[in-house]
Amino acid sequence: MLYSLTAASQTVQSQWFSIGSVPSATAESVNGFLNHISMKFGRTVLAYIINMVDGNGNCVMHYSVSNCNFEVMKVILKTGLADADIRNKVGYTPTMLAALCDAPSAEDKKVLRLLLFHADVNVTATQAGQTALMLAVAHNKQEMVNLLLEANCAVNLQDFDGSTALMSAAEHNHVDIVKLLLDHPDIDVSLKDQDGSTALDIALEYGHEETAELLYAFEKSSPRQRYSSVQRSSNNRHIPPSARSRNSQRSSSYSSSRSSSFQRPI
């Protein structure tokens, strides 16, 4: 009996992944399969099947997000049964994989918002402790950064190296994302990573002048002035030698570990 149940489960899993995980998956085929399961076995079994994982720990939602297949994502999420926080074997959730997605249409953005609604946007990756925001920042996905900020993600979380999303933006010189993060009311520019560096230190180290000037102006401005500083309307963004010198003490052999090693799961 147990063997029969195991074999049946494996058969259903194979069917589900062949329908939903491939790049060519369609909303119609996925919806038809899920409706059939729901009518025949009920929603408890449907939830079990939707959240099945393969040998890499990926569920079909991982694959649909990785494929940026918004129509399939929408069908699965609309069931209300998808666990958007399942980590695969390399420690990533579907929300983290969405860090690589572009959402060219308004409808695509709606699907990503739906994903974020069902997810813990602050869950961290197993290997490096990165959040979806950190990954979106590292890959310069400004629209995803916007969506995560809309979803009230925590902007000051630090990964295992002590790095924040702002530090990553400073390192990669993603100026527009730096502005977005500085415009957040909770942003803390004084945080330091395990090497004792702030976001400003990192920008100076990598020679990113505009980013460094934005961060310096923000550090020196009052809360009332900060919006204008982020918008680059400050009249005094020049960084004095004294501010630059705090970075010059760092070892020239320093090697950054902030760069994301994030890859697709397949």
FIGUNU-799417 format. One record per atom (N, C-alpha, C, O, CB): z, x, y. Coordinates in steps of 0.1 Angstrom, whole numbers, padded with zeros to 4 digits, always signed. Glycine has a CB too. Example, Ala and Ser with C-alpha at 12.3 -4.5 7.8 and 13.67 -1.06 7.14 Angstrom:
<sites>
+0078+0132-0057+0078+0123-0045+0078+0132-0033+0085+0142-0033+0090+0113-0045+0071+0128-0022+0071+0137-0011+0079+0129+0000+0080+0134+0011+0057+0141-0006
</sites>
This chain:
<sites>
+0000+0008-0012+0000+0000+0000+0000+0009+0013-0008+0006+0022+0012-0009+0000+0009+0019+0013+0010+0028+0024-0004+0035+0026-0008+0037+0038+0021+0038+0022-0010+0039+0015-0023+0046+0016-0033+0037+0022-0041+0041+0030-0027+0051+0002-0033+0024+0018-0043+0015+0023-0041+0013+0038-0051+0012+0045-0041+0001+0016-0028+0012+0043-0026+0010+0057-0030+0022+0065-0036+0021+0076-0011+0007+0059-0028+0034+0059-0032+0047+0066-0047+0047+0067-0052+0051+0077-0026+0059+0059-0053+0044+0056-0068+0045+0056-0074+0035+0066-0084+0038+0073-0073+0042+0042-0068+0023+0066-0073+0013+0075-0071+0017+0090-0080+0015+0098-0065-0001+0073-0059+0023+0093-0057+0028+0106-0067+0039+0110-0072+0039+0122-0042+0034+0107-0070+0048+0101-0079+0059+0104-0093+0053+0106-0101+0058+0114-0080+0069+0092-0097+0043+0099-0110+0036+0100-0111+0030+0114-0121+0032+0121-0112+0026+0090-0101+0023+0118-0101+0016+0131-0101+0027+0142-0108+0025+0152-0088+0007+0133-0093+0037+0141-0093+0048+0151-0107+0054+0152-0111+0057+0163-0083+0059+0147-0113+0057+0141-0127+0063+0141-0136+0053+0149-0145+0058+0157-0132+0065+0127-0136+0040+0146-0144+0031+0153-0141+0031+0168-0151+0031+0176-0142+0017+0147-0129+0030+0171-0125+0029+0185-0129+0041+0193-0135+0040+0204-0109+0028+0186-0127+0053+0188-0132+0065+0195-0147+0067+0195-0152+0072+0205-0126+0078+0188-0154+0062+0185-0168+0063+0185-0174+0053+0196-0185+0056+0201-0174+0060+0172-0167+0043+0199-0171+0033+0209-0167+0037+0223-0175+0036+0232-0166+0019+0205-0155+0041+0224-0149+0043+0238-0149+0057+0243-0148+0058+0256-0136+0038+0238-0149+0067+0235-0146+0081+0240-0159+0088+0244-0158+0098+0250-0139+0088+0230-0171+0083+0240-0183+0091+0242-0188+0088+0257-0185+0078+0263-0194+0086+0232-0195+0098+0262-0200+0097+0276-0209+0084+0278-0209+0079+0289-0208+0109+0280-0216+0080+0268-0225+0069+0269-0218+0055+0267-0224+0045+0266-0236+0070+0259-0205+0055+0265-0197+0043+0263-0200+0033+0274-0201+0036+0286-0182+0046+0262-0201+0020+0270-0203+0009+0280-0191+0000+0280-0184-0002+0271-0216+0002+0276-0190-0007+0292-0179-0016+0293-0181-0028+0284-0171-0033+0278-0179-0022+0308-0193-0032+0281-0196-0043+0272-0191-0040+0258-0185-0048+0252-0211-0046+0272-0195-0028+0253-0191-0025+0239-0176-0023+0238-0170-0028+0228-0198-0012+0234-0170-0017+0247-0155-0015+0247-0148-0029+0248-0139-0031+0241-0151-0006+0259-0153-0037+0257-0147-0050+0259-0148-0059+0246-0139-0066+0242-0153-0058+0271-0160-0058+0240-0162-0066+0228-0153-0061+0217-0147-0070+0209-0176-0064+0223-0151-0048+0215-0142-0043+0205-0128-0047+0207-0121-0052+0198-0143-0027+0204-0123-0046+0219-0109-0049+0222-0107-0064+0221-0096-0068+0216-0106-0045+0237-0116-0072+0225-0115-0087+0223-0114-0091+0209-0106-0099+0205-0126-0094+0230-0122-0084+0200-0122-0087+0186-0108-0083+0180-0103-0091+0172-0133-0079+0179-0103-0072+0184-0090-0067+0179-0079-0077+0183-0070-0081+0176-0087-0053+0183-0079-0081+0196-0069-0090+0202-0069-0103+0195-0059-0108+0191-0071-0091+0217-0081-0109+0193-0082-0122+0187-0078-0122+0172-0072-0131+0167-0096-0128+0188-0081-0111+0165-0078-0110+0151-0064-0106+0147-0058-0110+0138-0088-0101+0144-0059-0096+0156-0046-0090+0152-0035-0092+0163-0023-0090+0160-0048-0076+0150-0038-0096+0175-0028-0098+0185-0027-0086+0194-0032-0076+0192-0015-0102+0179-0019-0088+0205-0018-0078+0215-0009-0066+0211-0011-0055+0216-0012-0084+0228+0000-0068+0202+0008-0057+0197+0000-0046+0190+0001-0034+0193+0019-0061+0188-0009-0051+0181-0018-0042+0175-0028-0036+0185-0032-0025+0184-0026-0049+0163-0033-0045+0194-0042-0040+0204-0037-0028+0212-0044-0019+0215-0046-0052+0214-0024-0030+0216-0017-0019+0224-0017-0006+0215-0019+0005+0220-0003-0023+0228-0014-0007+0203-0013+0004+0194-0027+0011+0193-0027+0023+0193-0009+0000+0179-0037+0003+0192-0051+0009+0190-0055+0016+0203-0061+0027+0203-0061-0002+0186-0053+0009+0215-0057+0014+0228-0051+0028+0230-0057+0037+0236-0053+0005+0239-0038+0030+0225-0031+0042+0228-0031+0052+0217-0024+0062+0217-0017+0039+0232-0040+0050+0206-0041+0060+0196-0046+0073+0201-0054+0073+0211-0051+0054+0185-0042+0084+0195-0046+0097+0200-0053+0105+0188-0051+0102+0176-0034+0106+0205-0062+0114+0192-0070+0122+0182-0062+0135+0179-0051+0136+0184-0084+0124+0187-0069+0144+0172-0062+0156+0169-0058+0165+0181-0050+0174+0179-0071+0164+0160-0065+0163+0192-0061+0170+0204-0051+0163+0213-0048+0168+0224-0074+0173+0212-0046+0152+0208-0037+0144+0216-0043+0135+0227-0036+0130+0235-0027+0153+0222-0056+0134+0227-0063+0126+0237-0064+0112+0232-0068+0109+0220-0077+0132+0240-0061+0102+0241-0065+0088+0238-0078+0085+0244-0084+0094+0251-0054+0079+0243-0084+0074+0242-0097+0070+0247-0096+0071+0262-0106+0074+0269-0101+0056+0242-0085+0067+0268-0084+0068+0283-0086+0082+0288-0092+0084+0298-0070+0063+0287-0081+0092+0281-0083+0106+0285-0098+0108+0286-0103+0114+0296-0077+0116+0275-0106+0104+0276-0120+0107+0275-0128+0099+0286-0137+0104+0292-0126+0104+0262-0124+0086+0288-0131+0078+0298-0129+0084+0312-0138+0084+0320-0127+0064+0297-0117+0089+0315-0114+0095+0328-0122+0109+0329-0128+0111+0339-0099+0098+0329-0121+0117+0318-0128+0129+0318-0143+0128+0320-0150+0136+0327-0125+0137+0305-0148+0117+0315-0163+0114+0316-0166+0106+0330-0177+0103+0333-0167+0105+0305-0155+0104+0338-0156+0096+0350-0164+0083+0347-0172+0079+0355-0164+0104+0361-0160+0077+0336-0166+0064+0332-0157+0053+0337-0149+0048+0330-0168+0063+0316-0160+0049+0350-0151+0040+0357-0151+0026+0351-0141+0019+0351-0155+0039+0371-0163+0022+0345-0164+0008+0340-0155+0007+0327-0148-0003+0325-0178+0005+0336-0155+0017+0319-0147+0017+0307-0132+0018+0310-0124+0011+0305-0151+0029+0297-0129+0027+0320-0115+0028+0325-0110+0014+0329-0099+0010+0326-0114+0038+0336-0118+0007+0337-0114-0006+0342-0111-0016+0331-0102-0023+0331-0125-0011+0351-0120-0016+0320-0118-0025+0309-0105-0022+0302-0097-0032+0299-0130-0024+0299-0102-0010+0300-0090-0006+0293-0077-0009+0301-0068-0015+0296-0090+0009+0289-0078-0006+0314-0067-0008+0323-0064-0023+0325-0052-0027+0326-0069-0001+0336-0074-0031+0325-0073-0045+0327-0065-0052+0316-0060-0063+0318-0086-0052+0329-0064-0046+0304-0056-0052+0294-0042-0051+0297-0034-0059+0291-0059-0044+0280-0037-0042+0306-0023-0040+0309-0015-0034+0298-0003-0033+0298-0017-0054+0312-0022-0028+0288-0016-0022+0276-0017-0007+0275-0011-0001+0267-0021-0028+0264-0025-0001+0284-0028+0013+0283-0016+0021+0289-0010+0018+0299-0040+0017+0291-0012+0031+0281-0002+0041+0286-0009+0052+0293-0014+0061+0287+0007+0046+0273-0008+0052+0306-0015+0062+0314-0008+0075+0315-0012+0084+0322-0017+0056+0328+0004+0076+0309+0012+0088+0309+0012+0096+0296+0020+0105+0295+0026+0085+0313+0003+0093+0287+0002+0100+0275-0003+0115+0278-0013+0116+0284-0007+0093+0264+0005+0125+0273+0001+0139+0275-0007+0143+0262-0003+0140+0251+0013+0148+0277-0018+0150+0264-0025+0155+0253-0019+0169+0249-0008+0172+0254-0040+0157+0256-0025+0176+0239-0018+0188+0234-0017+0199+0244-0009+0208+0242-0025+0192+0222-0026+0199+0254-0024+0209+0265-0016+0204+0276-0015+0211+0287-0038+0214+0269-0010+0192+0275+0000+0188+0285-0005+0179+0296+0002+0177+0306+0006+0199+0290-0018+0174+0295-0023+0166+0306-0024+0152+0303-0027+0147+0292-0037+0172+0310-0021+0144+0313-0022+0129+0313-0036+0125+0318-0043+0133+0325-0011+0122+0320-0040+0112+0316-0053+0108+0322-0053+0109+0337-0063+0112+0343-0055+0093+0318-0041+0107+0343-0041+0108+0358-0044+0122+0362-0050+0124+0373-0027+0104+0363-0039+0132+0355-0042+0146+0358-0057+0149+0357-0063+0156+0365-0034+0155+0350-0063+0143+0346-0077+0145+0344-0085+0139+0356-0096+0144+0359-0082+0139+0331-0080+0128+0362-0087+0122+0373-0088+0131+0385-0095+0128+0394-0079+0109+0377-0080+0142+0385-0081+0152+0396-0095+0158+0397-0098+0163+0407-0071+0163+0393-0103+0157+0386-0116+0162+0386-0127+0152+0390-0138+0155+0391-0120+0169+0373-0122+0139+0391-0132+0129+0393-0136+0127+0408-0128+0129+0417-0126+0115+0388-0149+0125+0409-0154+0120+0422-0156+0105+0421-0160+0100+0411-0168+0127+0426-0153+0098+0432-0154+0084+0432-0163+0080+0444-0159+0077+0455-0139+0077+0434-0176+0080+0441-0186+0078+0452-0186+0064+0457-0190+0062+0469-0199+0081+0447-0182+0054+0450-0183+0040+0455-0169+0034+0457-0159+0039+0452-0191+0031+0445-0169+0023+0465-0156+0016+0467-0151+0010+0454-0138+0010+0453-0158+0005+0477-0159+0006+0445-0155+0001+0433-0148+0011+0424-0138+0009+0417-0167-0006+0425-0154+0024+0424-0148+0035+0417-0134+0038+0422-0125+0040+0414-0157+0047+0418-0132+0037+0435-0119+0040+0441-0109+0029+0437-0097+0032+0434-0120+0040+0456-0114+0017+0435-0105+0006+0431-0100+0009+0417-0088+0006+0413-0112-0008+0431-0109+0014+0408-0105+0017+0394-0095+0029+0394-0085+0028+0387-0117+0021+0386-0097+0039+0402-0087+0050+0403-0074+0045+0408-0063+0049+0404-0092+0061+0412-0074+0036+0418-0061+0030+0423-0054+0022+0412-0042+0023+0411-0064+0020+0435-0062+0015+0404-0056+0008+0392-0050+0018+0382-0039+0015+0377-0067-0001+0385-0057+0029+0380-0051+0039+0371-0038+0044+0377-0028+0045+0369-0061+0051+0369-0037+0047+0390-0025+0053+0396-0014+0042+0396-0002+0046+0395-0028+0057+0410-0018+0030+0397-0008+0019+0396-0001+0019+0383+0011+0016+0382-0014+0005+0399-0008+0022+0372-0002+0021+0359+0004+0034+0355+0010+0035+0344-0013+0018+0349+0004+0044+0363+0008+0058+0359+0020+0062+0367+0023+0057+0378-0003+0068+0361+0027+0072+0362+0037+0079+0369+0030+0091+0376+0026+0101+0370+0049+0085+0360+0027+0090+0389+0019+0099+0396+0026+0113+0398+0020+0122+0402+0015+0094+0410+0039+0113+0395+0046+0126+0396+0049+0133+0383+0056+0143+0383+0059+0123+0404+0044+0128+0372+0046+0135+0360+0040+0149+0360+0030+0150+0366+0041+0126+0348+0046+0158+0353+0041+0172+0354+0035+0177+0341+0039+0172+0330+0053+0181+0358+0025+0185+0342+0019+0191+0330+0028+0200+0323+0037+0206+0328+0006+0199+0334+0027+0200+0310+0036+0207+0301+0035+0222+0303+0046+0229+0304+0033+0205+0286+0024+0228+0305+0022+0243+0305+0027+0249+0318+0033+0259+0318+0008+0246+0302+0023+0243+0329+0025+0250+0342+0034+0242+0352+0037+0246+0363+0012+0254+0349+0037+0229+0348+0045+0221+0356+0037+0215+0368+0044+0211+0378+0056+0228+0361+0024+0215+0368+0016+0210+0379+0015+0194+0379+0016+0188+0368+0002+0216+0379+0014+0189+0390+0012+0174+0392-0002+0171+0394-0010+0180+0396+0021+0168+0403-0006+0158+0393-0019+0154+0396-0023+0158+0410-0035+0162+0413-0021+0139+0394-0014+0157+0420-0017+0161+0433-0021+0176+0434-0030+0180+0441-0005+0158+0443-0013+0184+0428-0016+0199+0428-0030+0202+0422-0037+0210+0427-0005+0206+0420-0033+0195+0411-0046+0197+0405-0058+0192+0414-0068+0199+0415-0047+0190+0391-0056+0180+0420-0066+0175+0429-0068+0185+0441-0079+0187+0446-0062+0161+0434-0057+0190+0446-0058+0199+0457-0065+0212+0453-0074+0217+0460-0044+0203+0463-0061+0218+0442-0068+0230+0437-0083+0229+0435-0090+0238+0437-0061+0234+0424-0087+0217+0431-0101+0214+0429-0108+0208+0441-0120+0203+0440-0103+0206+0417-0101+0208+0452-0107+0203+0465-0112+0189+0464-0123+0185+0469-0118+0212+0469-0105+0180+0457-0109+0166+0455-0101+0158+0466-0091+0152+0463-0106+0161+0441-0107+0158+0478-0100+0152+0489-0098+0137+0487-0087+0132+0491-0108+0154+0502-0107+0130+0482-0106+0116+0480-0094+0113+0470-0087+0103+0472-0119+0110+0475-0093+0121+0460-0082+0119+0450-0069+0122+0457-0059+0115+0454-0085+0127+0438-0069+0132+0465-0057+0135+0473-0052+0123+0481-0041+0120+0481-0058+0148+0481-0062+0117+0488-0059+0105+0496-0053+0094+0487-0044+0088+0491-0072+0100+0503-0060+0092+0476-0055+0081+0467-0041+0084+0462-0033+0074+0461-0065+0079+0455-0038+0096+0458-0025+0099+0454-0014+0098+0465-0003+0093+0462-0025+0114+0448-0018+0102+0477-0009+0100+0488-0006+0085+0490+0005+0081+0494-0014+0107+0501-0017+0077+0489-0015+0062+0490-0006+0057+0480+0001+0047+0482-0029+0056+0489-0006+0063+0468+0002+0059+0457+0017+0064+0458+0024+0063+0448-0004+0063+0444+0020+0070+0469+0033+0075+0472+0038+0086+0462+0049+0087+0458+0043+0064+0471+0028+0095+0459+0032+0107+0451+0042+0116+0460+0041+0115+0472+0020+0115+0447+0050+0124+0453+0059+0133+0459+0051+0145+0464+0045+0152+0455+0071+0137+0450+0051+0149+0477+0043+0159+0482+0049+0173+0481+0042+0183+0482+0039+0157+0496+0062+0174+0478+0069+0187+0479+0073+0192+0465+0081+0202+0464+0081+0186+0487+0069+0185+0454+0072+0190+0441+0067+0204+0439+0056+0208+0444+0067+0181+0430+0074+0212+0431+0070+0226+0428+0068+0228+0413+0075+0223+0405+0081+0236+0433+0057+0236+0410+0055+0239+0396+0064+0250+0391+0073+0254+0398+0040+0242+0394+0061+0255+0379+0070+0265+0373+0070+0278+0381+0079+0286+0379+0066+0267+0359+0060+0280+0389+0059+0292+0398+0065+0290+0412+0065+0299+0420+0045+0297+0399+0070+0278+0414+0075+0274+0427+0065+0270+0437+0068+0267+0449+0083+0285+0432+0052+0269+0432+0041+0265+0442+0041+0250+0444+0044+0242+0435+0028+0270+0436+0037+0247+0456+0035+0233+0460+0020+0230+0462+0012+0239+0462+0043+0229+0473+0017+0217+0464+0003+0213+0467-0001+0220+0480-0013+0224+0481+0002+0198+0468+0008+0220+0490+0004+0227+0503+0001+0242+0501-0008+0247+0507+0015+0225+0513+0009+0248+0493+0006+0262+0490-0007+0264+0483-0015+0274+0487+0017+0268+0481-0011+0256+0474-0024+0256+0467-0035+0254+0478-0045+0261+0477-0025+0246+0456-0033+0244+0486-0044+0242+0497-0045+0254+0506-0056+0257+0510-0040+0229+0505-0034+0260+0509-0034+0272+0518-0041+0284+0511-0049+0291+0517-0020+0276+0522-0038+0286+0498-0044+0297+0490-0060+0295+0489-0067+0304+0491-0038+0297+0476-0064+0283+0487-0078+0280+0485-0086+0277+0498-0098+0275+0498-0080+0269+0475-0078+0277+0509-0084+0275+0522-0091+0261+0523-0102+0260+0529-0094+0286+0526-0085+0251+0517-0090+0237+0518-0084+0231+0531-0074+0224+0531-0086+0229+0505-0091+0234+0542-0085+0231+0555-0083+0216+0557-0072+0212+0562-0094+0236+0566-0092+0208+0553-0091+0193+0555-0079+0188+0547-0072+0178+0551-0104+0186+0551-0077+0193+0535-0066+0189+0527-0053+0194+0533-0043+0187+0532-0067+0194+0512-0053+0206+0538-0041+0211+0545-0037+0201+0556-0025+0197+0558-0043+0225+0551-0047+0196+0564-0044+0186+0575-0038+0173+0569-0029+0168+0574-0057+0183+0582-0044+0169+0558-0039+0156+0552-0024+0158+0548-0016+0149+0550-0047+0153+0539-0021+0169+0542-0007+0171+0537+0002+0173+0549+0013+0168+0548-0007+0183+0528-0002+0180+0559+0006+0182+0571+0009+0169+0578+0019+0167+0585+0000+0192+0580+0000+0159+0576+0001+0146+0583+0011+0137+0575+0015+0126+0580-0012+0139+0584+0016+0142+0563+0025+0133+0556+0039+0135+0561+0043+0146+0564+0025+0137+0541+0046+0124+0563+0059+0125+0570+0070+0133+0562+0080+0137+0568+0065+0111+0572+0068+0135+0549+0078+0142+0541+0075+0156+0539+0082+0163+0532+0080+0135+0528+0064+0161+0544+0059+0175+0540+0070+0185+0545+0075+0184+0556+0046+0178+0546+0072+0195+0536+0082+0205+0539+0074+0219+0539+0071+0224+0528+0094+0205+0530+0072+0225+0550+0064+0237+0551+0073+0249+0549+0068+0260+0547+0057+0239+0564+0086+0247+0548+0095+0258+0546+0098+0262+0532+0104+0273+0529+0109+0255+0553+0093+0254+0522+0095+0257+0508+0089+0271+0505+0079+0275+0510+0090+0246+0499+0096+0278+0495+0091+0291+0491+0088+0291+0476+0096+0284+0468+0101+0302+0494+0078+0298+0472+0076+0300+0457+0085+0310+0451+0093+0316+0458+0061+0303+0454+0083+0314+0439+0091+0324+0432+0090+0338+0438+0098+0346+0435+0089+0324+0417+0079+0340+0445+0077+0353+0452+0083+0353+0466+0082+0363+0473+0062+0356+0452+0089+0342+0470+0095+0341+0483+0085+0338+0494+0088+0340+0506+0102+0354+0486+0074+0333+0490+0063+0330+0500+0062+0315+0504+0064+0306+0495+0050+0334+0495+0060+0313+0517+0058+0299+0522+0042+0297+0522+0035+0306+0519+0064+0297+0536+0038+0285+0525+0024+0282+0526+0017+0291+0537+0006+0296+0535+0021+0267+0529+0024+0293+0548+0019+0302+0558+0017+0316+0553+0007+0322+0556+0028+0301+0571+0027+0321+0546+0026+0335+0541+0014+0336+0532+0007+0346+0533+0039+0338+0533+0011+0326+0524+0000+0326+0515-0013+0326+0522-0022+0333+0519+0001+0314+0505-0014+0317+0533-0026+0317+0541-0029+0330+0547-0040+0335+0548-0025+0306+0551-0018+0337+0553-0020+0350+0559-0024+0360+0549-0033+0369+0552-0007+0354+0566-0018+0360+0537-0021+0370+0527-0036+0369+0523-0042+0380+0521-0013+0367+0514-0042+0357+0522-0056+0356+0518-0065+0356+0530-0077+0355+0528-0057+0343+0511-0060+0358+0542-0069+0359+0554-0075+0346+0558-0086+0347+0565-0079+0369+0551-0068+0335+0555-0074+0322+0559-0068+0319+0573-0058+0312+0575-0070+0311+0549-0075+0323+0583-0070+0323+0597-0068+0308+0602-0057+0305+0608-0080+0330+0606-0078+0299+0600-0076+0286+0605-0065+0279+0598-0057+0272+0605-0089+0278+0603-0064+0280+0585-0053+0274+0578-0040+0280+0583-0030+0272+0585-0055+0276+0563-0039+0293+0584-0026+0299+0589-0023+0294+0603-0011+0291+0606-0028+0314+0589-0032+0292+0612-0029+0287+0625-0024+0273+0625-0015+0270+0632-0042+0288+0634-0030+0265+0616-0025+0251+0615-0011+0251+0610-0002+0243+0616-0034+0243+0605-0008+0259+0600+0006+0259+0595+0016+0265+0605+0027+0260+0606+0006+0268+0582+0012+0275+0612+0021+0281+0622+0023+0271+0633+0035+0270+0637+0014+0294+0628+0013+0264+0638+0015+0254+0649+0024+0243+0644+0032+0238+0652+0001+0248+0653+0023+0239+0631+0031+0229+0626+0046+0233+0625+0055+0226+0628+0026+0224+0612+0048+0246+0620+0061+0251+0619+0068+0251+0633+0080+0248+0634+0061+0265+0613+0061+0255+0643+0067+0257+0656+0067+0244+0665+0074+0244+0675+0059+0267+0664+0061+0234+0660+0061+0221+0668+0073+0213+0665+0079+0214+0655+0048+0214+0666+0076+0204+0675+0086+0194+0673+0080+0182+0665+0068+0181+0664+0092+0189+0686+0088+0174+0659+0083+0162+0651+0073+0154+0659+0064+0149+0654+0094+0154+0646+0076+0152+0672+0068+0144+0681+0054+0151+0683+0044+0144+0684+0074+0141+0694+0054+0164+0683+0042+0171+0686+0033+0173+0673+0021+0177+0674+0045+0185+0692+0039+0171+0662+0032+0175+0649+0019+0169+0647+0009+0175+0642+0041+0173+0638+0017+0156+0650+0004+0150+0648-0007+0157+0655-0018+0159+0650+0005+0135+0652-0004+0160+0668-0015+0167+0676-0017+0181+0671-0029+0185+0672-0011+0167+0691-0007+0187+0665-0009+0200+0659-0018+0200+0647-0027+0208+0646+0004+0206+0655-0017+0190+0639-0025+0188+0627-0039+0185+0631-0049+0190+0625-0020+0177+0618-0041+0178+0642-0054+0174+0647-0061+0185+0655-0072+0184+0661-0054+0161+0655-0054+0197+0656-0060+0209+0662-0061+0207+0677-0069+0213+0683-0073+0212+0656-0052+0199+0683-0053+0197+0698-0042+0206+0704-0040+0205+0717-0051+0182+0701-0035+0213+0696-0025+0222+0702-0031+0233+0711-0042+0238+0707-0016+0228+0691-0025+0236+0722-0030+0246+0731-0026+0260+0727-0031+0270+0733-0026+0243+0745-0016+0261+0718-0011+0274+0714-0010+0276+0699+0001+0274+0694+0002+0277+0721-0021+0279+0692-0020+0281+0678-0021+0295+0674-0021+0299+0662-0031+0273+0671-0021+0304+0684-0022+0318+0681-0009+0323+0674+0002+0320+0678-0024+0327+0694-0011+0331+0663+0000+0336+0655+0004+0349+0660-0004+0359+0660-0004+0336+0640+0016+0351+0665+0020+0364+0671+0022+0374+0660+0024+0371+0648+0033+0363+0679+0022+0387+0663+0024+0398+0653+0037+0397+0646+0038+0400+0634+0023+0411+0660+0047+0392+0652+0060+0390+0645+0059+0381+0633+0066+0383+0623+0071+0385+0655+0051+0370+0635+0050+0361+0624+0041+0367+0613+0044+0365+0601+0043+0348+0629+0031+0375+0616+0023+0381+0606+0030+0392+0599+0028+0394+0587+0010+0387+0613+0040+0398+0605+0047+0410+0599+0055+0406+0587+0058+0414+0578+0055+0417+0609+0060+0393+0587+0068+0389+0575+0060+0389+0563+0066+0389+0552+0074+0376+0578+0047+0388+0564+0039+0388+0552+0034+0402+0548+0031+0404+0537+0026+0380+0554+0035+0412+0558+0030+0425+0555+0039+0433+0546+0034+0443+0540+0028+0432+0568+0051+0428+0544+0060+0435+0535+0058+0433+0520+0063+0440+0512+0074+0431+0538+0049+0424+0518+0046+0420+0504+0038+0431+0497+0030+0437+0504+0039+0406+0503+0040+0433+0484+0033+0443+0477+0018+0440+0476+0014+0429+0474+0038+0444+0463+0010+0451+0478-0005+0449+0478-0009+0447+0464-0021+0443+0462-0011+0462+0483-0001+0449+0454-0004+0447+0440-0001+0433+0436-0003+0429+0424+0003+0457+0431+0004+0425+0445+0007+0411+0442-0005+0403+0436-0015+0404+0442+0013+0403+0454-0002+0396+0425-0013+0388+0419-0009+0374+0418+0001+0371+0412-0017+0394+0405-0016+0365+0425-0012+0351+0425-0014+0344+0412-0024+0347+0404-0021+0344+0435-0004+0336+0408-0005+0328+0396-0006+0313+0400-0005+0305+0391+0008+0330+0387-0009+0311+0413-0010+0297+0417-0023+0290+0413-0024+0278+0411-0009+0296+0432-0034+0298+0411-0047+0292+0408-0046+0284+0395-0041+0288+0385-0058+0302+0407-0052+0272+0396-0051+0263+0384-0060+0267+0373-0071+0271+0375-0055+0249+0388-0054+0267+0361-0062+0270+0349-0067+0257+0342-0071+0257+0330-0054+0279+0339-0066+0247+0350-0069+0233+0344-0083+0232+0340-0093+0237+0347-0066+0223+0355-0085+0227+0328-0098+0225+0322-0099+0211+0316-0088+0205+0313-0102+0236+0312-0111+0206+0314-0112+0193+0307-0107+0195+0293-0107+0206+0287-0127+0189+0307-0102+0184+0287-0097+0185+0274-0107+0186+0263-0103+0188+0251-0088+0173+0271-0119+0184+0266-0130+0184+0255-0141+0193+0259-0151+0194+0252-0135+0170+0253
</sites>
